[in-house]
Amino acid sequence: MDRPSASTRLALVPAPRLHGWVERFAASHGAIEEDFDDDGLLLTAGDGATALLKAPWPVDGRPGRGASNLDRLVSLAAQERRLGILLVRRGGFAVAAASGSAILASKSGKRHSDPKTTADFAAGIFNGQGVEYIVPGGDRVLVDQVLAHPLLKAVAGCTRLSFLDIQEPRSSVLAKAAADACAIRITVKNP
């Protein structure tokens, strides 16, 4: 008899809620073992379920602090980083500069988004904000075209964080995009 493949799901968990999430995972799946490597912190439960926990950004010389791997991951994710959020689709765009999950400046539009127009707005928002990481979302091809524009030369080399699946880039989704970008990404696989 063939076994069904393991089900996989992604959870985005804010740093302050991670300890509680891990406690609930262990309560549902049994005692856990930790294995920390370059991919993140892998939790393996007694029933065979796994959870791979990844920080929202690389250490970049600013490691998290704490007595355990979990404490260090929470500390790293809780550090505020300067983000340039760039959400683009054919039907619109939304850009923002954020410090952690707090939006500092933003602009959005509902018309056809050509790369030059979006790059112009993004440059105006990102300028002087000390953007460390780009948070891309929407249409990958359009995001790449916008970031390739000379107006964004100053931020084009910034590390890109995980791509966000955004259906409608609007100003109303920027706060959630910033919060999601700062969350710990957990890939859960059930046996």
MOQUI-V147329 format. One record per backbone hydrogen bond with DSSP energy under -0.5 kcal/mol. NH is the residue of the N-H (numbers start at 1). CO is the residue of the C=O. If there is no record, write none. Layout:
# MOQUI-V147329
nh=NH co=CO
nh=NH co=CO
This chain:
# MOQUI-V147329
nh=7 co=190
nh=9 co=188
nh=11 co=186
nh=13 co=11
nh=13 co=184
nh=17 co=14
nh=18 co=15
nh=21 co=17
nh=22 co=18
nh=23 co=19
nh=24 co=20
nh=25 co=21
nh=26 co=22
nh=27 co=23
nh=28 co=24
nh=29 co=25
nh=30 co=26
nh=33 co=44
nh=35 co=42
nh=37 co=35
nh=37 co=40
nh=40 co=37
nh=41 co=53
nh=42 co=35
nh=42 co=40
nh=43 co=41
nh=43 co=51
nh=44 co=33
nh=44 co=42
nh=45 co=43
nh=45 co=49
nh=46 co=31
nh=47 co=29
nh=48 co=45
nh=50 co=189
nh=51 co=43
nh=52 co=187
nh=53 co=41
nh=53 co=51
nh=54 co=52
nh=54 co=185
nh=62 co=59
nh=72 co=68
nh=73 co=69
nh=74 co=70
nh=75 co=71
nh=76 co=72
nh=77 co=73
nh=78 co=74
nh=79 co=75
nh=79 co=76
nh=83 co=81
nh=83 co=98
nh=84 co=133
nh=85 co=83
nh=85 co=96
nh=86 co=84
nh=86 co=135
nh=87 co=94
nh=88 co=86
nh=88 co=137
nh=89 co=92
nh=92 co=89
nh=93 co=109
nh=94 co=87
nh=95 co=107
nh=96 co=85
nh=97 co=105
nh=98 co=83
nh=99 co=102
nh=100 co=81
nh=100 co=98
nh=102 co=99
nh=103 co=101
nh=104 co=97
nh=105 co=97
nh=107 co=95
nh=109 co=93
nh=113 co=90
nh=114 co=112
nh=118 co=114
nh=119 co=115
nh=120 co=116
nh=121 co=117
nh=122 co=118
nh=123 co=119
nh=124 co=120
nh=125 co=121
nh=126 co=122
nh=127 co=123
nh=129 co=126
nh=132 co=82
nh=133 co=82
nh=134 co=159
nh=135 co=84
nh=136 co=134
nh=137 co=86
nh=138 co=164
nh=139 co=88
nh=139 co=137
nh=140 co=138
nh=143 co=139
nh=144 co=140
nh=145 co=141
nh=146 co=142
nh=147 co=143
nh=148 co=144
nh=149 co=145
nh=149 co=146
nh=152 co=149
nh=153 co=150
nh=155 co=152
nh=156 co=152
nh=157 co=153
nh=158 co=155
nh=159 co=132
nh=161 co=134
nh=164 co=136
nh=166 co=164
nh=167 co=165
nh=170 co=168
nh=173 co=170
nh=174 co=170
nh=174 co=171
nh=175 co=171
nh=177 co=173
nh=178 co=174
nh=179 co=175
nh=180 co=176
nh=181 co=177
nh=182 co=178
nh=183 co=179
nh=183 co=180
nh=184 co=13
nh=185 co=54
nh=186 co=11
nh=186 co=184
nh=187 co=52
nh=187 co=185
nh=188 co=9
nh=188 co=186
nh=189 co=50
nh=190 co=7
